[in-house]
């Protein structure tokens, strides 16, 4: 798996140096950083910019490219003992998903479940999450209704985000909870919404159609985690 970009590269170097298989630099870096890179990975090479652009398919590599060990989606059975799960129903934009994962990690979510999809570009999510994917279990579950039924059997209370829900500030949040966020275009489908325990919303000072799903998720997670 290829990763690129200075911020992501340095994050992996700092927290997960054992994941490097090969490092490709398109420009020289200071000696102290280069020594640290060499300690983490023996296979370090310099490449020209044309090669660098090809490796990252035109992305903004900032001179830092690496091949790392592949990461995989988590196992649902390994996250069921958590107390705070986040379910992204039908959310497909990897930029939004990456930002959501960062917020989820910051606000105490135990795992993020991407549901209603058969596949998603995990490599792109690594970049957009700035490496938070390495810290947060990410599970892919195609069937949201089956997921909801299983979570209920495990004792989770399920909250769904919708503009017409109850103000999240006034809701007594259960100890074992899962927050369901819908896609930007459709929100949570009705067939799923009716299966949830409570529909919640964010009270806004001014009338507005909706918040971006990433911004809304961050606010919900903060209010659930911090009260």
N, C-alpha and C positions, 0 to 999 in steps of 0.2 A: 504494500500500500504506500503510495506517495503522498507526502504532506509538504506544504511549502508556506512561506511567509514567516517573517522574523518573530512575531509575537507567539505564534503557535510553536515554532521551532524551539524557542527559548523556554517556553512552558514545559515542553516535553523533556528538554535537556535538564531542566531544574527538578522536575518531579518524577519523570519516568525515563531516565537515561538508558535503562536496559532494553528499551523498545527499539532502539536504533539498529538497523541492519547496515545501512550505508548512508553517508552524508555527502552531499554534492553542493559545493559552494561556488557561486559565480563571481564572487569578489572576495578580496582579502578582508579578514576581520582582525581585531587587535590580538596580540599574542596571548593574553590571559584567557580570552574567550576561546581561541583556537586550541589552547592546551586543554581546556575543559572539554571541548568537543572530542579531542583525540583520546582523552581518558574514557569517554563514554562509548566511542566507536572507533575501532581500529581502521575501518575502511572509509577514509576521507579523501575525496578527490576534488580538484578544481575543474569546472566546466565552463565553456564559453556561454555567452548569453543566448545564442541560438539554441544550443542544447538545453539550456535551462528553461527557455520558453516552451520547447517541445515537451519536456518532462512534466511541466505543470499546465500544459495545454493553454498557454497564453495568460495564465493567472499571474497575479502580482506576487512574485516570489521574494522580492527584496534581497535576493542573493542567497537565500537559505532554502535548501531543498533536501529532503531525506526520504529514504525508503525505511519504513518501520514495520514491525510485526503487525499482521492483520488483527483487527479487533472485530468482535462479533457481537450480535445482539445478545442480551441477557436472557436468562431462563425465568419464565414467569414463576415457576415453583420456588425459586430462590428469593423472590421479593415479597411473597405473600405475608411474611412476618413483619413487614414494615407497618408504620402507623399513618403514613401520609403518602398517597400515590397520586400522580398526575396523569390523566388520560387525555391524549390529543386525538380526538375523533375526526378523521378526515383531513387533518392539517397536512398539507403537502409542501409548502414553501420551506425549503431547507434553511433559508435565512431566518425566518420566524422560529423554526424549530430550534436552531442553534441558540438564538437569543433566549428562548424559553428555557432551554436546558441550563443556561448560565443562571437565570433567575431562580429556577427550581432548586438548583444546588445551593444558592445563597440563602434561600428561605426554608431549608429543612426538609424538602421533599426527598423521600427515600428512593424513589424510582420513577422514571417517566415511561409510560406505555403509549406507543404510537399504534392506534387502532383504526380499523376500517380500511387498511391498505395491505396489499400483498407484498409490497417491497418499497424501499426508500433508499436513497443514496447516502449510505452511512459515511462514506469518505467526505462528501460535501458537508455533512453535519459536523464532522470533526473540525473542519475549518471554521464554519460559522459559529460554533460553540466556543471557539478559542481554546479547545482542548478539554472543556468541561465534560465531554463524553467519557474521558478516561476516569473521571471521578464519580459519575452518576450512572447507575445501571439503566440501560435503554432496552426496552422489550418491544418486540413487534408482534401484535395480535390482530390478525385479519378480521375476526368476527367479534364486533363490539358487544352484541347481545349476549353471546356466550361468556364473554369476559365479565360483564355486569352480573350475570347470574352467579358466576363463581365467586366474585368478590363479595356478594351478599351472603353467600353460604359461609364465607370466612369471617363474617361479622363486620364488614365495612359498611359505613353509611356513605351513600353516593350523592354528591352535590353537582348540579349542572349549571353552567353559566349561561344566563340569558337576560336580555334587557328588561324583561317583564317579571323577573324574579324578585324575591325578598332581599332587601338591603343586607349585604353580607355582614355589615357591622352589627346588625341586630340578631344574627343567627347564633345559636348555641352549638358550636362545632363539636362533633363527636371525637372521641380519642382516636378511633380507627376510622379514617376517612379517605375518600378518593374524590378528587375534583375533575370533572369532565369539561373540557373546552372543545367547542365545535370549530369547524372551518370558517374562514372569513366570509366565504360566499353564502353558505347555507346555515351556519350555526350548528346546533345539535338537531339532528332529524327527530321528528315527532315520535317515531316508533322507538327511539332510544330515550327521548326525554320523559316519556310516560313511565319508564321503568326506573327512573331515578327517585331518590327519596325526597330531595328538596331542590328547588330551582332558586338560584341566588343571582344577585346583580350588584353592580357598583353604582352607588348614588353619585350623580354628577351635579356640579353647581350650575351648569348651563346645558340647555337642550342640545343634544348631538346624536347623530345616528348610532355610532358605536366607536369603541376604541380598537386600535390594531390588536390582533389576538395576542401578540407578544407583550404589549403594554398591559393589556387587561389581565393576562395570566400573572404577570409580576405583581400587580396590585392584589389580586385574589390570594396569591400565595403569601404575600406579606400579611394580609389581614387574617388569614387562617393561622399562620405561624405566630404572629405577634399579638393577635387579638384586636 
